[in-house]
Amino acid sequence: MKPIFWFWLGLLFAMPLHAQVASPSLPATVETLQTHQRYLASRLQQGQFAAIDTLLATLSREQREFLLLQLLRDIPLTAPASPELQQWVEAQADKAPEWLLEQQVDGFLVQQPAYDFSARARQLLGQWQLQRLVVSYHQQLAQGSFALKSIYYSRNPDLAMQQQALLLALAQVPPSIWGREASQLAGQNIYLPDNQLLRYLLERTGEPALYARLWRQPADQDALMALSTISHFHQGAAASDLLIAASVNPDLKEPALRQLSALSPLPQQAQSYLLAELSNRQYGALVAGLLMEVDEPLLLSALVRRLGQRDPPPIAPSLLPDTGTTDVRPGL
């Protein structure tokens, strides 16, 4: 009942703004629209697409596009599509809505569809394509025949959808396959548009070689989240080595230093690295503050000695106190 009500309301307010000169036809009664809607739904369930098109062709533009949008919305995104349904939805996606409304967007009047059935049709087609890719990738992963290079290349226009399908397929396979794919990815020099795949596999495997690949990538939110997984898989010197390597990436340096200082007990190589970072103009103060919180007496003693050995910053001559004497040698 609600969609029919909104059809009436939308038609009422759209009349003065209609993109065409001719005024729209009078709306059908609520009972008639509901009857049409039930008929179309039943024909859809039976796969009688010719009957659907025949009825829609007899209706006014407003009624046709309204009912067509409602019908497409009744098709679930998750259900697999038959070839006939796929073909019919493709035909709707190729059509351009004719009933347009003028709306103000960013100060400009633009014409937009009142009932954008073609957008819903494209959404369905995209979801069905994604489902087919997930099934295909799952089979290839299970058989050990999936090739990362088949989708990961810089000029792949479908990479975003294909990567989404791969991640969904990986969620359905045994953990042993995660380890295999992580090892393969670590050993291949392939294009990655972002760090989603690296993060996904690192969260499940902690593969050390894959971390090394991540440090060479531009940092993003996925990289930061993958960095935090090190402590789940590695401890001691192994974790220290990974975090020191991560700190080479400028965008990961600060969180890597924080995680490194939080290791307990703090490995010797981590202590040496952090003490050396005290001389870093950008991060020295941060490292000093982090080391002050470390419960390592010997390290704290080394920190005090290191800070005491720091040379005072040079003072510019213009800042020296004026003694009233000129810069001449005594006796002259």
N, C-alpha and C positions, 0 to 999 in steps of 0.2 A: 504493500500500500504506500509506503513512504516514497519509493522512486516515482510512482505516479503523481504523488502530491508535488514533488519537486519539479516534475515536468511541467505541471500546470503553473507553478510559481515562476519557474524560469521563463516560460513562454510569455507570461504576463509582463514581466519586467524587461524582456528582451525586445518587445515589439517596437519601441521608439528607436532602438539602436541597431536594428537589423541591417546587415551589410547590403542587402538588396533593396531596390526601390519598391518592389511589390510587397505588400503586406502579407504575412503568413496566413495560412488557412486556419480556420477555427479548430481548436483542439477537440479531439474525440472525447467522448464521455469516459469517466473513470472505468466504468464497466467494460467498455469496448477495448480500452487499452489493456486491462487485466486479462480479458479474453484472448487478445492477440499474444500477450506475454506467455500465457499458459500454453497456447498452441505452439508457439515457437520453441518453448522449452521441451515440449514433448517430441517435436520433430528433431530437435537437436539430439535428444537421447536415442532416437531411432536412426540417426545418421541420414535423415532425409533433407539434405541441404538444398535440393532443387525446390522443395516445398517451402522452405524458409525464404529463399530468394523470391519465389513467386508472390508470397504474401507481402513481403517488404516492398516489392515493386508497386503494389497497389496503394500504398500509404503516402501521405504527404511527407515532404522532406523532414519536417520536425519530428513527426511520429516515427518515421523510418530510422532516423539516426538515434533517437532516444531508445527505441526498442532494440536496435542492433547493439548499442553499448551495453544495455542490461543483459542481453543474451551472451555477449562475450565475457561479461563479468561473471556469469554463471559457470563458465568453464574453469575448472580448478587448475591452478598453475602446476600442481604436482602430479596430476594424472598424465600418463603417457597418451600421446595423440595418435589416432589412426591415420593412415595416409590420406583418407578422404577428409578428415577434419583438418589435417595439416594444410591440405590444398585449399579448403574453403577459407580458413583463417588467413592464409597468404593472400587470397583475393581481397579480403577486407583490409588488410594492411596496405595494399596498393591503391586503395581508394582515398580520395581527399574529402573530408567532411565539407559539406556545402553550407550548412547553417552556421554562420559566423556572427559573433558578437563583438562590438567595439568596447574595448576596455582600456583604461589608462594605466600604462606601465612606465615608470620613471619619467612621468611628465609627457609621454607620447601616447596618442591613441593608436592602438593596434587591434587587428582583427584576430580573434581566436575562436576555435571551434566551441560551440555550445556543448556538444557531446562528442568528445574525441575518441570515437570507436577505433580509428586506425592506430592510435597510440596503444590502446589496450591489445589490439591484435599483434602489434610488434612485440609487446611485452610477453605475450604468450609464446610467440615464435622463439624469442630469445631464451625463455625458460626451458622450452622443449629442446632446443639445441644444447643448452647446458647439460640437461639430463642425459642426452645421448653421449656427450663427451665424457661425462662421469662414468657411464657404463663401459665405454670403450677404454678409457684409461685404467679403470679397475681391472679389466681383463688383461691388459698389457702388463700392468704391474704384477699381477698374480703369475703371469707366464714368464716374467723377467725380460720382456721384450720392449718395455717402454724406453724411448730415447729422449732424454732431456733436450737435445738439440733439435728435435722435431718441432718444438714450440718456442724455445728460447733463442730467438734471433731478433736483431734490432728492428727490422722492418716488418715484423709480423703484426698485421692490423688486428688480429683476433687474440693477441697475447693475453689481454686482461681477462677475457672469458675463459680461455684455455687454462690459465694459471688457477683461476677460481675452481674450474672443474678438477684440475690435478689435486688441489688441496682437499677437495671433497672426496675424491677417490682415495687419497692417502689415509683419510680418516676411517676407511672401511677395510684396510688391509692389516695383517699381523705385524707386530713390532719388528720382526726380522726383516721385513721389507723396508722399513724406515731406515734401519742401519745400512742396508745395501744401497739405497738411494743416496743416503748421506755420504757414504764413501765415494760413490760415483760422482756426485756433484763436487766434492772437494777436489777430485782429480781432474776436473774438466775446466777448461778456460772458455766458458760460455757467457753470453750476455744475460744479465739479470736486471729487469727494470726497477726492482726494489728489493727489499730484504724479506719479503713475506715467506718465501720458500725456505730461506736459510733459517729464519726464526722458527718456522714450523718444525723442521727437522732437528734443530738444536734443542728445542724444548723437549724432544722425545728421545734424543740419542746422546747429546753432549759430545758429539764427534770432535776431537781436538783439531783435526785438519780443517773441519768446516768453520771453526772459529777463525782460523787463519785466513780463510777466504772472506769471512765477514769483515775483518779489520780493513781489508782493502777496498771495501765498498763504501760509497757515500753513506754517511750515518743518517738514520731516520728513527722514528719511534720503534719500529720493529728491531732495529739494531740495538737500541737501548734495552729493550725487553729481553733480547737474546743474551746480552751481556750479563744480565742478572741471573741467568741460568747456570753460570759457571759453578757457583757454590753448591748447586744440587748434584753435580756430577764429579767435581774435582775438589781435592783438598791439598793442603800443604804446598810443596814445590810445584806440583802440576798446575794448581790454580794460580800460583804466583806467576809462573811463566806465561800463562794465558793472559793474565791481567796486565802484565808489563808489556806484552805485545800489543794489547788493545790500546794502551796509552799512547802508542805511536800515532794513532788516528786522532787528529786535533779535536774532533767533535765528540770523541769518546774518552778523552784524557781525564777530565775531572771525575766522571763517575767511575772510571777504572781505578783512579788513585784512591777514591773513597772505599771501593770494595777491597782494594789491595791492603789498605791500612786496617781493614776490619778482620783480616785473616788472623786466626788465633789457634796455635801460636804463630807468630809472624816469621816466615822462613827467612834464612840469612840473606838470600838474594833479594828478597823484598825489602829488608832493612837497608841493605846497601843502596838499592835503587831509590828508596824514599829519601835517604840522607843526601844522595847526590842531587835530588830534585830540589833541595833547599836553595840551591843557587839559581834556580829558574826564576827569572824576574816575574813571570806571570803566575806561577803556581807555588812559589816558595812559601808565601804566607799561608796558603791553604794546607800545604804539606806539614808545615810547622804546627798548625792547629790540630791536624789529624794525629800527628805523632804524640802530642801532649795527652791524647786520650788513650794511647796504647799502654797496656799494662806490661811493659817490658823494661825493667830497671836499667839494664845495660844499654838499651836503645835510648832511653831518656838521658842517660849520662852522655852518650855520644851526641845527642841532640844539643845538650847544654854546651858541650865543648865546641861543637860546630858553630853554634850561634855566637859563642864568645870569640871565635876566631875570625868572624866576619869583619872585614875592614870597614871603617865608617865611610859613608858616601863622601866624595870630594865636595868641598865647599867652593862655590864660585867666588872669584876675587871681589865681585861687586857686593857680596854678602858679608865680607870680612869687616870687623869693626874698624872705624877710622881712628888711627893712632896719632894723626896730625903730623906725621913725618913723611918725607918724600922718599921715593924709591931711589936712594943714592948710597953709594958705598961709604962707610965711616972714614973720616979723615979728609974727605974732599969738600 
